[in-house]
Amino acid sequence: MTSKRIRIAFQGERGAYSEMAIMLNFPISTAIPLKTFYDVFENVKNNQNEIAVVPIENSIEGSVSETYDLLLQDKIHVSGEIFQRINHCLIVNKDYKKIINVYSHPQALGQCRNYIQSKNLEPIPAFDTAGAVKFIKENKMMKSAAIASRRAAEIYEMEILEEGIEDKKNNFTRFLVISKDSINKPSGKDRTSIIFALEHKPGSLYHVLKEFSRKRINLTRIESRPTKETPWEYYFYVDFDGHYNDEKVKLTLNRIKTQTKFFKLLGSYQKGVF
């Protein structure tokens, strides 16, 4: 996406799928591992790293709720998206014994749920896939496995028992590129993301969605998250085809703003490719 060497933050340890997405899409860059998603967003917000790559949803397990919540922050915008094929491995120490449990990020455990059950393994959540591999190695856990990428096994010099253990082979994660820049130039194949909140009254969401229909703007995703301020009130996260600089998009969003009590344009960016 760029030829300039830049610092790109991601959540997790070396070998995480987020780091792989960075390596494939930003080959001339320095990937910076951070412990939490909060750390990633704060680093971008405070200019410690120019951009970051964070997971937003998986084709099997759905949304990454913490990413959605953090997108509400000021000065954080979406400047790109990446679709990454996810291929999970069952990874163990080289002198492993009979495996009784398996560590990984909750999303990865969910993506391998049937496999885990078929092996009678106890799933144990970890903060990161690659971090789970590092954890069982550093603690010499010979009866534990981790679910992560082949690259994670290679980095930590671990053994792969099985590869491709995800329950569905069309397993993709959609990552967002976040930055402090709000709008990219139109590419002709763009997507726009917004967040809004509405008065809690009948028909409020219908009237907003009708504005998209009137201009024949295709919605590609809508997600609701609790505001955490007022019970049963929600933020709505909407992705749709088109760029903010498109006249019909501008007109539609201007009409929508008058109907919302909160509105944030996350950004317009070139669509990712499967």
C-alpha positions in Angstrom: 0.0 0.0 0.0 3.0 2.3 0.5 6.7 2.4 -0.2 7.6 4.5 2.9 9.0 2.6 5.9 6.5 3.3 8.7 5.8 2.0 12.2 2.6 0.0 12.4 1.2 -1.2 15.7 -0.7 -4.4 16.3 -2.1 -6.2 19.3 -0.3 -9.4 20.3 3.1 -11.1 20.1 5.3 -11.8 17.1 3.6 -14.3 14.9 0.1 -13.0 15.5 -2.3 -12.9 12.5 -2.3 -9.1 12.7 1.4 -9.0 12.2 1.0 -11.3 9.2 -1.5 -8.9 7.7 1.0 -6.1 8.1 3.9 -8.1 6.5 1.8 -9.0 3.5 0.3 -5.5 2.9 3.0 -3.2 4.2 6.3 -5.0 3.2 8.4 -1.9 3.9 7.4 -1.3 7.5 8.2 -2.0 11.1 5.6 -3.9 13.0 5.3 -2.9 16.7 3.7 -5.5 19.0 1.6 -4.2 21.9 -0.2 -6.0 24.7 -3.8 -4.7 24.4 -6.1 -3.1 21.8 -6.3 -0.1 24.1 -2.5 0.3 23.9 -2.7 0.1 20.1 -5.3 2.8 19.8 -3.5 5.1 22.3 -0.2 4.7 20.5 -1.8 5.9 17.2 -3.8 8.6 19.0 -0.6 9.9 20.6 1.5 9.7 17.5 3.8 6.9 18.8 3.0 4.9 15.8 1.7 6.2 12.5 -0.9 3.6 11.9 -2.1 0.3 13.3 -3.8 -2.9 12.0 -6.6 -4.3 14.2 -9.1 -7.1 13.6 -12.7 -6.0 13.3 -14.6 -9.2 12.4 -14.2 -12.8 11.5 -16.2 -14.7 8.8 -17.0 -17.5 11.3 -17.0 -16.0 14.8 -18.2 -12.5 14.0 -17.3 -9.2 15.5 -14.3 -8.2 17.7 -16.3 -6.0 20.1 -13.4 -4.3 21.8 -12.3 -2.9 18.4 -15.8 -1.5 17.8 -15.8 0.2 21.2 -12.4 1.8 20.7 -13.3 3.3 17.4 -15.4 5.8 19.3 -12.2 7.5 20.4 -11.5 11.0 19.1 -8.8 11.4 16.5 -9.1 7.7 15.4 -10.2 7.0 11.9 -10.2 4.1 9.4 -7.9 4.5 6.4 -8.0 1.0 5.0 -9.1 -2.6 5.3 -7.4 -6.0 4.8 -8.9 -9.5 4.4 -6.6 -12.2 5.8 -7.1 -15.9 5.3 -6.8 -17.7 8.7 -5.1 -21.1 8.8 -4.9 -22.4 12.4 -2.3 -25.0 13.7 -2.3 -27.1 16.8 1.1 -26.3 18.3 2.9 -28.0 21.2 6.3 -28.2 22.9 8.7 -30.6 21.2 8.8 -32.9 24.2 5.0 -32.8 24.7 3.0 -35.5 26.6 -0.7 -36.4 26.2 -2.4 -33.0 25.5 -5.3 -32.2 27.8 -6.0 -28.5 27.1 -5.5 -25.8 24.5 -4.7 -22.1 24.8 -5.6 -19.4 22.3 -7.5 -16.2 21.7 -11.3 -16.7 22.2 -11.9 -16.0 18.5 -9.5 -18.7 17.5 -11.0 -21.2 20.0 -14.4 -20.4 18.6 -13.2 -20.9 15.0 -11.9 -24.4 16.0 -14.7 -25.3 18.3 -15.7 -28.6 16.7 -12.1 -29.7 16.4 -11.4 -29.0 20.0 -14.5 -30.9 21.1 -13.5 -33.9 18.9 -10.1 -34.1 20.6 -11.7 -33.7 24.1 -9.5 -30.8 24.9 -10.3 -28.1 27.4 -10.2 -24.6 25.8 -8.5 -21.9 27.8 -8.7 -18.3 26.6 -5.5 -16.3 26.1 -5.0 -12.6 25.1 -3.4 -13.6 21.7 -2.8 -16.6 19.4 0.9 -16.2 19.2 1.0 -15.2 22.8 -0.5 -18.6 23.7 2.4 -20.3 21.9 4.9 -18.2 23.8 3.1 -18.9 27.1 3.1 -22.7 26.9 6.8 -22.6 25.8 8.1 -20.3 28.5 6.2 -22.3 31.2 7.2 -25.7 29.7 3.7 -26.9 29.6 4.1 -30.4 28.1 0.4 -31.3 28.4 -0.9 -28.1 26.8 -1.3 -27.0 23.2 -1.9 -23.6 21.5 -3.8 -22.6 18.4 -2.0 -20.1 16.2 -0.3 -19.6 12.9 2.5 -21.7 11.4 4.7 -18.6 11.6 4.1 -18.5 15.4 5.3 -22.1 15.7 8.4 -21.3 13.7 9.3 -18.1 15.7 9.1 -20.0 19.0 10.6 -23.2 17.6 7.6 -25.3 18.5 6.1 -28.4 16.9 3.0 -28.4 14.8 0.7 -31.5 15.4 -1.9 -30.5 12.8 -2.5 -27.7 10.4 -5.8 -26.4 9.0 -7.8 -27.3 12.1 -10.3 -24.4 11.7 -13.9 -25.8 11.4 -14.6 -23.9 8.2 -12.0 -23.5 5.5 -13.4 -20.2 4.2 -12.1 -18.6 7.4 -11.2 -14.9 6.9 -10.6 -12.1 9.3 -11.2 -8.5 8.2 -8.7 -6.1 9.6 -8.9 -2.3 9.7 -6.1 0.1 9.2 -6.5 2.9 11.7 -4.8 6.3 11.7 -5.4 9.9 12.6 -6.2 10.8 9.0 -9.9 10.7 8.3 -10.3 10.6 4.5 -8.3 9.1 1.7 -8.6 10.1 -2.0 -11.2 8.2 -4.0 -10.0 5.1 -5.7 -13.2 4.1 -7.5 -13.6 1.0 -5.3 -14.2 2.5 -1.9 -16.0 1.9 1.3 -17.1 4.3 4.0 -17.6 3.6 7.7 -19.7 5.7 10.1 -21.0 5.5 13.7 -24.2 7.1 14.9 -26.6 7.1 17.9 -30.3 7.8 17.7 -33.1 8.9 20.0 -34.7 5.8 21.6 -38.1 6.1 19.8 -40.1 4.1 17.2 -38.9 4.3 13.6 -35.6 6.2 14.3 -33.4 3.6 12.7 -35.8 3.0 9.9 -35.7 6.6 8.8 -31.9 6.6 8.8 -31.7 3.4 6.7 -34.3 4.9 4.3 -31.9 7.6 3.4 -29.4 5.1 2.1 -32.2 3.3 0.1 -33.3 6.6 -1.5 -29.9 7.1 -3.0 -29.4 3.4 -3.8 -26.3 3.2 -1.6 -25.4 -0.4 -0.7 -24.9 -1.2 3.0 -22.3 -3.9 3.5 -22.5 -4.1 7.3 -24.5 -2.8 10.2 -23.5 -3.6 13.8 -25.0 -2.3 17.1 -23.1 -1.9 20.4 -24.5 -0.6 23.7 -23.7 3.0 24.5 -22.8 1.9 28.1 -24.3 5.2 29.2 -28.1 4.6 28.9 -29.6 1.1 29.2 -30.9 -0.3 25.9 -29.5 2.6 23.8 -27.0 1.7 21.1 -24.3 3.0 18.7 -24.8 1.8 15.2 -21.7 1.1 13.1 -22.5 1.1 9.4 -20.2 0.3 6.4 -21.4 1.1 2.9 -20.1 1.3 -0.7 -18.9 4.6 -1.9 -16.7 7.5 -0.9 -17.5 10.5 1.2 -16.5 12.8 -1.7 -19.2 11.2 -3.9 -22.0 13.7 -4.1 -24.8 11.3 -3.3 -22.9 10.0 -0.2 -22.3 13.6 1.0 -26.0 14.4 0.6 -27.1 11.3 2.4 -24.8 11.7 5.3 -25.8 15.4 5.7 -29.4 14.3 5.9 -28.6 11.5 8.4 -26.7 13.9 10.7 -29.8 15.9 11.3 -31.6 12.8 12.6 -28.8 11.6 15.0 -27.7 12.6 18.5 -24.2 11.4 17.8 -22.4 11.0 14.5 -18.8 10.1 13.5 -17.4 9.6 10.1 -14.7 7.0 10.6 -13.3 7.3 7.1 -13.5 6.4 3.4 -10.9 3.9 2.1 -10.2 1.5 -0.7 -11.9 -1.9 -0.3 -9.8 -4.9 0.7 -9.6 -7.9 -1.6 -10.2 -11.5 -0.6 
